[in-house]
Amino acid sequence: MSRSSWKIPHIILNLENCDKIINRAIVYQRMATITPRLIGQTMYIFNGLKAIPIKITEHHVGFKFGAFALTKKRAKIANSNRR
């Protein structure tokens, strides 16, 4: 279920209030919103199995961290033309 549009975005305050942002911080809250202050940082987003590195650019601002770290594997479809 998504967050209502009239509410303020969910932001990780530990990352926002730091004067010096740690370049290798692991983010466990996938529902947190990416803010402009994080541009240029490499954040590690935990997907439940491992931490996936994501370099934050200006195109990521406004999206959720979870949108860039998939939690499920893609299904492999067997080729039906085999003999």
N, CA, C and O atoms as CSV, one atom per row, in Angstrom:
chain,resi,resn,atom,element,x,y,z
A,1,MET,N,N,0.840,-1.167,0.000
A,1,MET,CA,C,0.000,0.000,0.000
A,1,MET,C,C,0.892,1.239,0.000
A,1,MET,O,O,1.832,1.325,0.790
A,2,SER,N,N,0.608,2.183,-0.866
A,2,SER,CA,C,1.454,3.365,-0.976
A,2,SER,C,C,1.035,4.448,0.015
A,2,SER,O,O,-0.066,4.430,0.566
A,3,ARG,N,N,1.933,5.369,0.213
A,3,ARG,CA,C,1.686,6.472,1.131
A,3,ARG,C,C,0.784,7.491,0.456
A,3,ARG,O,O,0.932,7.738,-0.741
A,4,SER,N,N,-0.145,8.088,1.188
A,4,SER,CA,C,-1.080,9.060,0.631
A,4,SER,C,C,-0.339,10.276,0.096
A,4,SER,O,O,0.685,10.676,0.650
A,5,SER,N,N,-0.852,10.859,-0.974
A,5,SER,CA,C,-0.169,11.985,-1.613
A,5,SER,C,C,-0.221,13.254,-0.773
A,5,SER,O,O,0.619,14.134,-0.956
A,6,TRP,N,N,-1.168,13.377,0.133
A,6,TRP,CA,C,-1.264,14.590,0.935
A,6,TRP,C,C,-0.332,14.572,2.140
A,6,TRP,O,O,-0.146,15.600,2.791
A,7,LYS,N,N,0.253,13.420,2.445
A,7,LYS,CA,C,1.208,13.328,3.541
A,7,LYS,C,C,2.596,13.749,3.065
A,7,LYS,O,O,2.890,13.705,1.871
A,8,ILE,N,N,3.437,14.154,3.998
A,8,ILE,CA,C,4.797,14.509,3.633
A,8,ILE,C,C,5.582,13.245,3.293
A,8,ILE,O,O,5.247,12.170,3.791
A,9,PRO,N,N,6.628,13.347,2.449
A,9,PRO,CA,C,7.393,12.151,2.097
A,9,PRO,C,C,8.145,11.579,3.293
A,9,PRO,O,O,8.584,12.314,4.176
A,10,HIS,N,N,8.284,10.269,3.306
A,10,HIS,CA,C,9.038,9.583,4.364
A,10,HIS,C,C,10.522,9.738,4.061
A,10,HIS,O,O,10.994,9.273,3.023
A,11,ILE,N,N,11.266,10.390,4.962
A,11,ILE,CA,C,12.680,10.689,4.754
A,11,ILE,C,C,13.473,10.096,5.908
A,11,ILE,O,O,13.027,10.128,7.054
A,12,ILE,N,N,14.644,9.557,5.609
A,12,ILE,CA,C,15.528,9.041,6.648
A,12,ILE,C,C,16.289,10.227,7.238
A,12,ILE,O,O,17.143,10.813,6.573
A,13,LEU,N,N,15.985,10.575,8.469
A,13,LEU,CA,C,16.559,11.767,9.083
A,13,LEU,C,C,18.042,11.613,9.389
A,13,LEU,O,O,18.764,12.610,9.401
A,14,ASN,N,N,18.514,10.408,9.634
A,14,ASN,CA,C,19.940,10.214,9.910
A,14,ASN,C,C,20.794,10.617,8.714
A,14,ASN,O,O,21.896,11.136,8.892
A,15,LEU,N,N,20.307,10.387,7.505
A,15,LEU,CA,C,21.053,10.768,6.312
A,15,LEU,C,C,20.898,12.247,6.008
A,15,LEU,O,O,21.821,12.865,5.478
A,16,GLU,N,N,19.755,12.826,6.332
A,16,GLU,CA,C,19.492,14.221,6.008
A,16,GLU,C,C,20.185,15.189,6.959
A,16,GLU,O,O,20.590,16.272,6.537
A,17,ASN,N,N,20.330,14.828,8.225
A,17,ASN,CA,C,20.873,15.744,9.214
A,17,ASN,C,C,22.396,15.696,9.315
A,17,ASN,O,O,22.986,16.514,10.019
A,18,CYS,N,N,23.037,14.762,8.632
A,18,CYS,CA,C,24.488,14.661,8.697
A,18,CYS,C,C,25.124,15.776,7.874
A,18,CYS,O,O,24.693,16.055,6.755
A,19,ASP,N,N,26.153,16.411,8.435
A,19,ASP,CA,C,26.905,17.395,7.656
A,19,ASP,C,C,27.757,16.698,6.606
A,19,ASP,O,O,27.878,17.163,5.473
A,20,LYS,N,N,28.343,15.576,7.004
A,20,LYS,CA,C,29.141,14.780,6.079
A,20,LYS,C,C,28.421,13.450,5.893
A,20,LYS,O,O,28.373,12.623,6.804
A,21,ILE,N,N,27.863,13.258,4.706
A,21,ILE,CA,C,27.106,12.039,4.427
A,21,ILE,C,C,28.093,10.907,4.148
A,21,ILE,O,O,29.013,11.049,3.343
A,22,ILE,N,N,27.886,9.800,4.819
A,22,ILE,CA,C,28.740,8.640,4.608
A,22,ILE,C,C,28.428,8.056,3.238
A,22,ILE,O,O,27.266,7.816,2.909
A,23,ASN,N,N,29.454,7.829,2.450
A,23,ASN,CA,C,29.273,7.399,1.073
A,23,ASN,C,C,28.861,5.941,0.959
A,23,ASN,O,O,28.370,5.537,-0.095
A,24,ARG,N,N,29.039,5.139,1.991
A,24,ARG,CA,C,28.707,3.719,1.924
A,24,ARG,C,C,27.648,3.355,2.952
A,24,ARG,O,O,27.778,2.332,3.625
A,25,ALA,N,N,26.621,4.150,3.089
A,25,ALA,CA,C,25.558,3.869,4.051
A,25,ALA,C,C,24.613,2.817,3.475
A,25,ALA,O,O,24.270,2.858,2.294
A,26,ILE,N,N,24.198,1.877,4.319
A,26,ILE,CA,C,23.235,0.861,3.902
A,26,ILE,C,C,21.843,1.321,4.321
A,26,ILE,O,O,21.616,1.662,5.482
A,27,VAL,N,N,20.920,1.327,3.372
A,27,VAL,CA,C,19.550,1.756,3.615
A,27,VAL,C,C,18.683,0.515,3.750
A,27,VAL,O,O,18.600,-0.295,2.826
A,28,TYR,N,N,18.038,0.365,4.897
A,28,TYR,CA,C,17.141,-0.760,5.133
A,28,TYR,C,C,15.683,-0.364,4.912
A,28,TYR,O,O,14.830,-1.235,4.741
A,29,GLN,N,N,15.385,0.928,4.913
A,29,GLN,CA,C,14.014,1.410,4.747
A,29,GLN,C,C,13.767,1.695,3.274
A,29,GLN,O,O,14.086,2.774,2.774
A,30,ARG,N,N,13.200,0.722,2.594
A,30,ARG,CA,C,12.972,0.845,1.157
A,30,ARG,C,C,11.870,1.836,0.821
A,30,ARG,O,O,11.785,2.297,-0.317
A,31,MET,N,N,11.015,2.175,1.801
A,31,MET,CA,C,9.913,3.086,1.531
A,31,MET,C,C,10.319,4.547,1.669
A,31,MET,O,O,9.496,5.435,1.447
A,32,ALA,N,N,11.572,4.814,2.033
A,32,ALA,CA,C,12.036,6.188,2.194
A,32,ALA,C,C,12.220,6.858,0.832
A,32,ALA,O,O,12.565,6.205,-0.153
A,33,THR,N,N,11.986,8.165,0.794
A,33,THR,CA,C,12.072,8.932,-0.445
A,33,THR,C,C,13.486,9.476,-0.627
A,33,THR,O,O,14.129,9.880,0.342
A,34,ILE,N,N,13.967,9.486,-1.866
A,34,ILE,CA,C,15.278,10.031,-2.186
A,34,ILE,C,C,15.154,11.545,-2.319
A,34,ILE,O,O,14.283,12.035,-3.037
A,35,THR,N,N,16.021,12.288,-1.631
A,35,THR,CA,C,15.970,13.752,-1.626
A,35,THR,C,C,17.141,14.328,-2.418
A,35,THR,O,O,18.113,13.619,-2.680
A,36,PRO,N,N,17.063,15.604,-2.803
A,36,PRO,CA,C,18.147,16.219,-3.587
A,36,PRO,C,C,19.492,16.280,-2.852
A,36,PRO,O,O,20.535,16.384,-3.498
A,37,ARG,N,N,19.485,16.218,-1.547
A,37,ARG,CA,C,20.727,16.285,-0.782
A,37,ARG,C,C,21.591,15.034,-0.982
A,37,ARG,O,O,22.796,15.077,-0.733
A,38,LEU,N,N,21.010,13.951,-1.417
A,38,LEU,CA,C,21.731,12.689,-1.596
A,38,LEU,C,C,22.346,12.523,-2.976
A,38,LEU,O,O,22.960,11.491,-3.247
A,39,ILE,N,N,22.198,13.513,-3.862
A,39,ILE,CA,C,22.723,13.405,-5.230
A,39,ILE,C,C,24.239,13.270,-5.191
A,39,ILE,O,O,24.921,14.011,-4.482
A,40,GLY,N,N,24.754,12.330,-5.949
A,40,GLY,CA,C,26.180,12.090,-6.038
A,40,GLY,C,C,26.694,11.056,-5.060
A,40,GLY,O,O,27.872,10.705,-5.110
A,41,GLN,N,N,25.854,10.558,-4.175
A,41,GLN,CA,C,26.271,9.569,-3.180
A,41,GLN,C,C,25.994,8.158,-3.698
A,41,GLN,O,O,25.105,7.952,-4.525
A,42,THR,N,N,26.750,7.213,-3.212
A,42,THR,CA,C,26.491,5.803,-3.496
A,42,THR,C,C,25.867,5.200,-2.262
A,42,THR,O,O,26.510,5.107,-1.217
A,43,MET,N,N,24.620,4.789,-2.375
A,43,MET,CA,C,23.888,4.209,-1.263
A,43,MET,C,C,23.730,2.716,-1.530
A,43,MET,O,O,23.557,2.300,-2.676
A,44,TYR,N,N,23.789,1.926,-0.486
A,44,TYR,CA,C,23.576,0.489,-0.581
A,44,TYR,C,C,22.176,0.192,-0.063
A,44,TYR,O,O,21.874,0.450,1.102
A,45,ILE,N,N,21.319,-0.351,-0.927
A,45,ILE,CA,C,19.932,-0.623,-0.575
A,45,ILE,C,C,19.787,-2.118,-0.324
A,45,ILE,O,O,20.105,-2.934,-1.189
A,46,PHE,N,N,19.311,-2.467,0.849
A,46,PHE,CA,C,19.170,-3.864,1.243
A,46,PHE,C,C,17.869,-4.417,0.681
A,46,PHE,O,O,16.798,-3.860,0.921
A,47,ASN,N,N,17.959,-5.518,-0.071
A,47,ASN,CA,C,16.764,-6.092,-0.692
A,47,ASN,C,C,16.285,-7.355,0.015
A,47,ASN,O,O,15.430,-8.064,-0.515
A,48,GLY,N,N,16.811,-7.648,1.188
A,48,GLY,CA,C,16.421,-8.828,1.936
A,48,GLY,C,C,17.441,-9.931,1.865
A,48,GLY,O,O,17.430,-10.833,2.703
A,49,LEU,N,N,18.329,-9.885,0.885
A,49,LEU,CA,C,19.367,-10.895,0.729
A,49,LEU,C,C,20.754,-10.265,0.774
A,49,LEU,O,O,21.644,-10.754,1.470
A,50,LYS,N,N,20.930,-9.188,0.035
A,50,LYS,CA,C,22.218,-8.494,-0.007
A,50,LYS,C,C,21.973,-7.014,-0.262
A,50,LYS,O,O,20.866,-6.607,-0.616
A,51,ALA,N,N,23.010,-6.220,-0.079
A,51,ALA,CA,C,22.919,-4.782,-0.310
A,51,ALA,C,C,23.359,-4.482,-1.740
A,51,ALA,O,O,24.436,-4.898,-2.167
A,52,ILE,N,N,22.515,-3.754,-2.477
A,52,ILE,CA,C,22.772,-3.436,-3.874
A,52,ILE,C,C,23.226,-1.984,-3.963
A,52,ILE,O,O,22.515,-1.099,-3.487
A,53,PRO,N,N,24.405,-1.706,-4.566
A,53,PRO,CA,C,24.874,-0.321,-4.655
A,53,PRO,C,C,24.116,0.452,-5.728
A,53,PRO,O,O,23.921,-0.036,-6.842
A,54,ILE,N,N,23.692,1.659,-5.378
A,54,ILE,CA,C,22.993,2.540,-6.312
A,54,ILE,C,C,23.641,3.917,-6.224
A,54,ILE,O,O,23.729,4.490,-5.138
A,55,LYS,N,N,24.092,4.453,-7.351
A,55,LYS,CA,C,24.635,5.812,-7.413
A,55,LYS,C,C,23.464,6.760,-7.643
A,55,LYS,O,O,22.782,6.668,-8.663
A,56,ILE,N,N,23.228,7.667,-6.702
A,56,ILE,CA,C,22.085,8.568,-6.755
A,56,ILE,C,C,22.373,9.702,-7.739
A,56,ILE,O,O,23.383,10.396,-7.614
A,57,THR,N,N,21.481,9.887,-8.719
A,57,THR,CA,C,21.573,10.990,-9.666
A,57,THR,C,C,20.327,11.853,-9.530
A,57,THR,O,O,19.438,11.561,-8.730
A,58,GLU,N,N,20.275,12.904,-10.313
A,58,GLU,CA,C,19.128,13.816,-10.229
A,58,GLU,C,C,17.840,13.176,-10.744
A,58,GLU,O,O,16.748,13.655,-10.439
A,59,HIS,N,N,17.957,12.117,-11.507
A,59,HIS,CA,C,16.768,11.425,-12.011
A,59,HIS,C,C,16.122,10.545,-10.944
A,59,HIS,O,O,14.954,10.181,-11.074
A,60,HIS,N,N,16.861,10.199,-9.895
A,60,HIS,CA,C,16.339,9.361,-8.821
A,60,HIS,C,C,15.533,10.161,-7.788
A,60,HIS,O,O,14.784,9.572,-7.009
A,61,VAL,N,N,15.674,11.477,-7.771
A,61,VAL,CA,C,15.041,12.309,-6.740
A,61,VAL,C,C,13.521,12.198,-6.839
A,61,VAL,O,O,12.949,12.325,-7.921
A,62,GLY,N,N,12.879,11.961,-5.703
A,62,GLY,CA,C,11.429,11.835,-5.646
A,62,GLY,C,C,10.944,10.397,-5.661
A,62,GLY,O,O,9.802,10.128,-5.289
A,63,PHE,N,N,11.791,9.470,-6.084
A,63,PHE,CA,C,11.428,8.059,-6.091
A,63,PHE,C,C,11.757,7.443,-4.740
A,63,PHE,O,O,12.431,8.062,-3.916
A,64,LYS,N,N,11.284,6.236,-4.518
A,64,LYS,CA,C,11.586,5.480,-3.307
A,64,LYS,C,C,12.860,4.667,-3.528
A,64,LYS,O,O,13.184,4.308,-4.660
A,65,PHE,N,N,13.578,4.378,-2.443
A,65,PHE,CA,C,14.776,3.555,-2.543
A,65,PHE,C,C,14.442,2.163,-3.056
A,65,PHE,O,O,15.234,1.580,-3.796
A,66,GLY,N,N,13.307,1.622,-2.688
A,66,GLY,CA,C,12.925,0.267,-3.072
A,66,GLY,C,C,12.683,0.085,-4.554
A,66,GLY,O,O,12.683,-1.047,-5.037
A,67,ALA,N,N,12.476,1.166,-5.291
A,67,ALA,CA,C,12.230,1.054,-6.725
A,67,ALA,C,C,13.485,0.634,-7.492
A,67,ALA,O,O,13.388,0.168,-8.627
A,68,PHE,N,N,14.651,0.795,-6.885
A,68,PHE,CA,C,15.901,0.530,-7.576
A,68,PHE,C,C,16.598,-0.733,-7.100
A,68,PHE,O,O,17.674,-1.065,-7.599
A,69,ALA,N,N,16.013,-1.439,-6.153
A,69,ALA,CA,C,16.583,-2.699,-5.672
A,69,ALA,C,C,15.481,-3.750,-5.673
A,69,ALA,O,O,14.683,-3.821,-4.739
A,70,LEU,N,N,15.440,-4.556,-6.714
A,70,LEU,CA,C,14.395,-5.556,-6.843
A,70,LEU,C,C,14.600,-6.679,-5.835
A,70,LEU,O,O,15.735,-7.043,-5.525
A,71,THR,N,N,13.506,-7.224,-5.328
A,71,THR,CA,C,13.580,-8.262,-4.309
A,71,THR,C,C,13.308,-9.651,-4.863
A,71,THR,O,O,13.577,-10.642,-4.184
A,72,LYS,N,N,12.790,-9.747,-6.057
A,72,LYS,CA,C,12.460,-11.042,-6.633
A,72,LYS,C,C,13.261,-11.267,-7.904
A,72,LYS,O,O,13.572,-10.325,-8.632
A,73,LYS,N,N,13.588,-12.522,-8.161
A,73,LYS,CA,C,14.315,-12.869,-9.371
A,73,LYS,C,C,13.356,-12.900,-10.548
A,73,LYS,O,O,12.162,-13.149,-10.382
A,74,ARG,N,N,13.883,-12.648,-11.730
A,74,ARG,CA,C,13.069,-12.746,-12.928
A,74,ARG,C,C,12.836,-14.209,-13.264
A,74,ARG,O,O,13.725,-15.043,-13.091
A,75,ALA,N,N,11.655,-14.513,-13.738
A,75,ALA,CA,C,11.314,-15.888,-14.086
A,75,ALA,C,C,12.006,-16.270,-15.391
A,75,ALA,O,O,11.987,-15.514,-16.363
A,76,LYS,N,N,12.613,-17.447,-15.398
A,76,LYS,CA,C,13.229,-17.948,-16.611
A,76,LYS,C,C,12.200,-18.805,-17.342
A,76,LYS,O,O,11.693,-19.789,-16.804
A,77,ILE,N,N,11.907,-18.414,-18.564
A,77,ILE,CA,C,10.913,-19.128,-19.353
A,77,ILE,C,C,11.664,-20.116,-20.252
A,77,ILE,O,O,12.561,-19.729,-21.002
A,78,ALA,N,N,11.297,-21.361,-20.170
A,78,ALA,CA,C,11.969,-22.405,-20.972
A,78,ALA,C,C,11.600,-22.237,-22.438
A,78,ALA,O,O,10.474,-21.868,-22.771
A,79,ASN,N,N,12.534,-22.503,-23.277
A,79,ASN,CA,C,12.315,-22.421,-24.709
A,79,ASN,C,C,11.475,-23.612,-25.160
A,79,ASN,O,O,11.878,-24.758,-24.959
A,80,SER,N,N,10.327,-23.362,-25.760
A,80,SER,CA,C,9.408,-24.432,-26.162
A,80,SER,C,C,9.792,-25.061,-27.501
A,80,SER,O,O,9.192,-26.056,-27.907
A,81,ASN,N,N,10.792,-24.486,-28.198
A,81,ASN,CA,C,11.200,-25.012,-29.503
A,81,ASN,C,C,12.251,-26.092,-29.399
A,81,ASN,O,O,12.752,-26.543,-30.429
A,82,ARG,N,N,12.605,-26.525,-28.216
A,82,ARG,CA,C,13.602,-27.586,-28.053
A,82,ARG,C,C,13.053,-28.923,-28.514
A,82,ARG,O,O,11.851,-29.175,-28.435
A,83,ARG,N,N,13.933,-29.768,-28.990
A,83,ARG,CA,C,13.497,-31.085,-29.443
A,83,ARG,C,C,14.275,-32.151,-28.762
A,83,ARG,O,O,14.051,-33.336,-29.013
